[in-house]
Amino acid sequence: MNGPSADEGEGRPLVVAVVGSPRARGNTSVLVDEALGELERRGAAVVKIMLRDQRIAPCLGHEDCAVRECCPQADDAERVLATVYAADGLLLATPVYYENVSAQMKAFIDRNVFRYGHDVFLTPTVVGLLAVAAETGPDDTLAALRRYVELSTKDDVPVLSVGGYADAIGNAAANIGLLAAARRLGADMAEELGLADD
Ligand SMILES: Cc1cc2nc3c(=O)[nH]c(=O)nc-3n(C[C@H](O)[C@H](O)[C@H](O)COP(=O)(O)O)c2cc1C
């Protein structure tokens, strides 16, 4: 994980980005950096979690989370979830794979079920969603992410989203309009977090 730990924000709002691309410097990651850069510039503490660098195995479907003290899978999921559930602003970003989220993002989503089983919910002030496709599927993918947020929160939370198109590595970085949309997403999240632009 890059950035301060959940308790190192020094009173600043904490924004946590969860990135589902297996490409370290892929299009999704580049756009997340734009959004986080804007948030950081306005005073947020930011943490970027590249799921490719974490060991988060798929859920094994025991379906008895509620009676367990911890998930029997000893991997990085609990540590990642602890950071995500501490977020004031949450940014979920994924490449579009078969018109849905990547496998890394789906494994992350499914492992939330342990907290769901214990009635523990996300409590961010704002959520940002980002999906990058070559040609098709950003809307369906954003809808899947939005549904995860709805199922994981008790209260209504503003959800802002950007869907974009890029293919080869470097395409997003060369797309001025898409970079600007990602920065706008960061700026709009900052606004919801009460961070002024000065
Ligand atoms: C397994 C796989 C499935 C994909 N499925 C789609 C798809 O359904 N629609 C689409 O437009 N692009 C699809 N793509 C292309 C990626 O969404 C696109 O290249 C994106 O920019 C990758 O983002 P990244 O660089 O952050 O990994 C797919 C790519 C892969 C590797």
The ligand as an ORCA input file, in Angstrom:
! r2SCAN-3c Opt
* xyz 0 1
  C      -9.272    -10.281    -19.805
  C      -9.616     -8.974    -20.447
  C     -10.944     -8.684    -20.712
  C     -11.292     -7.461    -21.278
  N     -12.602     -7.206    -21.524
  C     -12.954     -6.027    -22.099
  C     -14.325     -5.730    -22.392
  O     -15.245     -6.497    -22.095
  N     -14.604     -4.553    -23.010
  C     -13.614     -3.675    -23.369
  O     -13.926     -2.644    -23.951
  N     -12.320     -3.894    -23.059
  C     -11.965     -5.056    -22.449
  N     -10.640     -5.295    -22.143
  C      -9.640     -4.223    -22.379
  C      -9.312     -3.417    -21.107
  O     -10.480     -3.012    -20.421
  C      -8.524     -2.159    -21.463
  O      -7.352     -2.522    -22.166
  C      -8.164     -1.303    -20.272
  O      -7.561     -0.108    -20.721
  C      -7.181     -2.005    -19.353
  O      -6.917     -1.166    -18.244
  P      -5.535     -1.229    -17.425
  O      -4.467     -0.719    -18.344
  O      -5.760     -0.366    -16.254
  O      -5.316     -2.656    -17.033
  C     -10.268     -6.507    -21.588
  C      -8.932     -6.815    -21.313
  C      -8.597     -8.035    -20.758
  C      -7.149     -8.336    -20.471
*
